[in-house]
Amino acid sequence: MTSERTQAYGRVVRTLDDLGPTKLHGDEQERIRSAADTLIFAATLEEARATLEDVDALSDHLVATGRWSEERAAELAQDIIGCGPLAPVA
């Protein structure tokens, strides 16, 4: 685990604390929390694949419903993704 991953995790937690109750439904908050937890402990991208796909779907849903701007949803998605393992350099 790297400091970048733990910092990303902290940003996700702050977002949930600051915006969760007013901008997210309970099940959405749980999906985000679960995704961050899964990714912070994932060792490989393969372990994180399904979680990353769910983060993408949730981000799209938040924008499609008009509750989040594209920019804010992308920021949240990047913070969640930042909790995960880095792609190997080829």
Backbone as CSV, one residue per row, in Angstrom:
resi,resn,N_x,N_y,N_z,CA_x,CA_y,CA_z,C_x,C_y,C_z
1,MET,0.850,-1.171,0.000,0.000,0.000,0.000,0.897,1.236,0.000
2,THR,0.502,2.221,-0.767,1.301,3.438,-0.883,0.603,4.604,-0.204
3,SER,1.372,5.655,0.028,0.769,6.845,0.638,-0.255,7.471,-0.298
4,GLU,-0.038,7.357,-1.625,-1.008,7.890,-2.582,-2.356,7.177,-2.436
5,ARG,-2.304,5.869,-2.238,-3.542,5.104,-2.061,-4.258,5.506,-0.778
6,THR,-3.506,5.662,0.304,-4.157,6.036,1.563,-4.696,7.468,1.507
7,GLN,-4.009,8.359,0.793,-4.522,9.720,0.622,-5.812,9.712,-0.191
8,ALA,-5.866,8.905,-1.248,-7.084,8.789,-2.057,-8.224,8.250,-1.192
9,TYR,-7.921,7.266,-0.367,-8.928,6.700,0.527,-9.467,7.783,1.464
10,GLY,-8.577,8.602,1.991,-8.991,9.702,2.862,-9.910,10.685,2.153
11,ARG,-9.610,10.973,0.883,-10.478,11.883,0.122,-11.869,11.271,-0.079
12,VAL,-11.923,9.975,-0.312,-13.222,9.307,-0.472,-14.018,9.397,0.825
13,VAL,-13.374,9.123,1.927,-14.052,9.186,3.231,-14.553,10.601,3.500
14,ARG,-13.723,11.607,3.205,-14.158,13.003,3.403,-15.358,13.336,2.526
15,THR,-15.346,12.865,1.296,-16.483,13.107,0.400,-17.742,12.480,0.975
16,LEU,-17.634,11.262,1.467,-18.798,10.608,2.068,-19.284,11.373,3.290
17,ASP,-18.359,11.845,4.105,-18.743,12.605,5.293,-19.381,13.943,4.927
18,ASP,-18.795,14.629,3.934,-19.254,15.972,3.572,-20.517,15.966,2.705
19,LEU,-20.555,15.092,1.716,-21.648,15.114,0.737,-22.585,13.923,0.817
20,GLY,-22.109,12.846,1.401,-22.883,11.611,1.407,-24.332,11.759,1.831
21,PRO,-24.576,12.326,2.998,-25.956,12.403,3.479,-26.887,13.254,2.613
22,THR,-26.343,14.244,1.897,-27.209,15.128,1.118,-27.225,14.815,-0.376
23,LYS,-26.169,14.207,-0.899,-26.058,13.997,-2.341,-26.089,12.537,-2.770
24,LEU,-26.091,11.620,-1.806,-26.053,10.198,-2.137,-27.095,9.438,-1.332
25,HIS,-27.714,8.470,-1.974,-28.623,7.567,-1.267,-27.784,6.617,-0.423
26,GLY,-28.405,6.017,0.565,-27.691,5.109,1.462,-26.973,3.983,0.739
27,ASP,-27.642,3.378,-0.247,-26.999,2.280,-0.977,-25.826,2.780,-1.820
28,GLU,-25.894,4.001,-2.303,-24.785,4.574,-3.067,-23.592,4.840,-2.150
29,GLN,-23.872,5.350,-0.962,-22.797,5.571,0.005,-22.105,4.247,0.330
30,GLU,-22.896,3.206,0.509,-22.329,1.892,0.820,-21.511,1.346,-0.343
31,ARG,-21.975,1.536,-1.569,-21.210,1.087,-2.741,-19.856,1.786,-2.810
32,ILE,-19.848,3.080,-2.532,-18.599,3.847,-2.567,-17.663,3.381,-1.466
33,ARG,-18.192,3.239,-0.274,-17.380,2.781,0.862,-16.812,1.384,0.587
34,SER,-17.645,0.512,0.074,-17.216,-0.849,-0.242,-16.162,-0.862,-1.344
35,ALA,-16.349,-0.020,-2.357,-15.375,0.054,-3.450,-14.028,0.528,-2.929
36,ALA,-14.018,1.570,-2.121,-12.762,2.084,-1.574,-12.082,1.030,-0.706
37,ASP,-12.860,0.333,0.114,-12.297,-0.720,0.964,-11.716,-1.852,0.126
38,THR,-12.451,-2.273,-0.891,-11.978,-3.351,-1.755,-10.689,-2.956,-2.457
39,LEU,-10.668,-1.750,-3.011,-9.509,-1.312,-3.781,-8.279,-1.075,-2.917
40,ILE,-8.473,-0.579,-1.710,-7.314,-0.292,-0.858,-6.565,-1.577,-0.516
41,PHE,-7.276,-2.704,-0.483,-6.648,-3.980,-0.146,-6.329,-4.843,-1.359
42,ALA,-6.744,-4.412,-2.543,-6.472,-5.184,-3.761,-4.988,-5.104,-4.103
43,ALA,-4.434,-6.243,-4.469,-3.017,-6.282,-4.836,-2.810,-6.177,-6.342
44,THR,-3.827,-6.550,-7.106,-3.690,-6.532,-8.564,-4.901,-5.872,-9.198
45,LEU,-4.732,-5.432,-10.430,-5.859,-4.859,-11.169,-6.940,-5.890,-11.415
46,GLU,-6.549,-7.136,-11.597,-7.545,-8.193,-11.826,-8.477,-8.327,-10.622
47,GLU,-7.929,-8.214,-9.421,-8.746,-8.273,-8.205,-9.718,-7.100,-8.131
48,ALA,-9.359,-5.988,-8.751,-10.143,-4.763,-8.655,-11.111,-4.556,-9.815
49,ARG,-11.041,-5.381,-10.842,-11.784,-5.154,-12.087,-13.293,-4.934,-11.871
50,ALA,-13.967,-5.823,-11.182,-15.423,-5.695,-10.988,-15.759,-4.428,-10.206
51,THR,-14.941,-4.104,-9.231,-15.162,-2.895,-8.436,-15.009,-1.654,-9.298
52,LEU,-14.002,-1.642,-10.140,-13.783,-0.498,-11.033,-14.950,-0.321,-12.000
53,GLU,-15.490,-1.422,-12.495,-16.652,-1.345,-13.385,-17.864,-0.782,-12.649
54,ASP,-18.039,-1.158,-11.381,-19.162,-0.641,-10.596,-18.991,0.847,-10.309
55,VAL,-17.767,1.283,-10.041,-17.501,2.709,-9.815,-17.874,3.506,-11.058
56,ASP,-17.514,2.991,-12.218,-17.843,3.651,-13.481,-19.358,3.749,-13.662
57,ALA,-20.060,2.661,-13.385,-21.524,2.653,-13.526,-22.177,3.630,-12.549
58,LEU,-21.696,3.661,-11.323,-22.262,4.574,-10.334,-22.012,6.022,-10.727
59,SER,-20.822,6.309,-11.188,-20.495,7.665,-11.633,-21.425,8.101,-12.763
60,ASP,-21.613,7.227,-13.747,-22.529,7.521,-14.855,-23.948,7.773,-14.346
61,HIS,-24.384,6.973,-13.395,-25.737,7.113,-12.839,-25.913,8.454,-12.117
62,LEU,-24.916,8.851,-11.347,-25.015,10.118,-10.618,-25.137,11.298,-11.580
63,VAL,-24.423,11.235,-12.684,-24.498,12.300,-13.690,-25.837,12.226,-14.428
64,ALA,-26.249,11.028,-14.829,-27.482,10.860,-15.595,-28.714,11.320,-14.822
65,THR,-28.693,11.176,-13.509,-29.836,11.599,-12.701,-29.803,13.093,-12.389
66,GLY,-28.700,13.754,-12.766,-28.599,15.188,-12.546,-28.233,15.579,-11.132
67,ARG,-27.886,14.610,-10.308,-27.541,14.929,-8.923,-26.092,15.367,-8.771
68,TRP,-25.227,14.960,-9.712,-23.823,15.334,-9.671,-23.418,15.855,-11.041
69,SER,-22.510,16.810,-11.053,-21.957,17.276,-12.323,-20.968,16.218,-12.832
70,GLU,-20.681,16.268,-14.109,-19.698,15.346,-14.678,-18.347,15.510,-13.992
71,GLU,-17.974,16.752,-13.735,-16.682,17.022,-13.110,-16.600,16.434,-11.710
72,ARG,-17.628,16.641,-10.916,-17.617,16.146,-9.524,-17.656,14.628,-9.496
73,ALA,-18.453,14.024,-10.358,-18.520,12.562,-10.413,-17.176,11.985,-10.851
74,ALA,-16.517,12.643,-11.811,-15.205,12.183,-12.273,-14.168,12.304,-11.158
75,GLU,-14.253,13.378,-10.377,-13.346,13.561,-9.238,-13.499,12.433,-8.231
76,LEU,-14.749,12.123,-7.893,-15.016,11.041,-6.955,-14.504,9.721,-7.521
77,ALA,-14.800,9.448,-8.779,-14.346,8.206,-9.400,-12.825,8.108,-9.371
78,GLN,-12.131,9.206,-9.664,-10.667,9.194,-9.649,-10.129,8.948,-8.240
79,ASP,-10.787,9.515,-7.239,-10.361,9.262,-5.858,-10.565,7.795,-5.499
80,ILE,-11.690,7.224,-5.891,-11.934,5.801,-5.610,-10.914,4.947,-6.345
81,ILE,-10.713,5.227,-7.617,-9.747,4.475,-8.415,-8.344,4.614,-7.817
82,GLY,-8.049,5.783,-7.274,-6.754,6.024,-6.655,-6.484,5.163,-5.429
83,CYS,-7.527,4.572,-4.881,-7.362,3.661,-3.748,-6.774,2.330,-4.196
84,GLY,-6.875,2.045,-5.483,-6.510,0.728,-5.998,-5.065,0.595,-6.409
85,PRO,-4.728,-0.618,-6.825,-3.357,-0.885,-7.267,-3.040,-0.171,-8.569
86,LEU,-1.809,0.207,-8.717,-1.381,0.881,-9.937,-1.211,-0.141,-11.057
87,ALA,-1.460,0.305,-12.262,-1.249,-0.559,-13.422,0.246,-0.794,-13.586
88,PRO,0.632,-2.012,-13.949,2.052,-2.268,-14.149,2.589,-1.495,-15.351
89,VAL,3.794,-1.029,-15.245,4.437,-0.290,-16.328,5.017,-1.281,-17.308
90,ALA,4.700,-1.109,-18.597,5.184,-2.064,-19.601,6.555,-1.683,-20.112
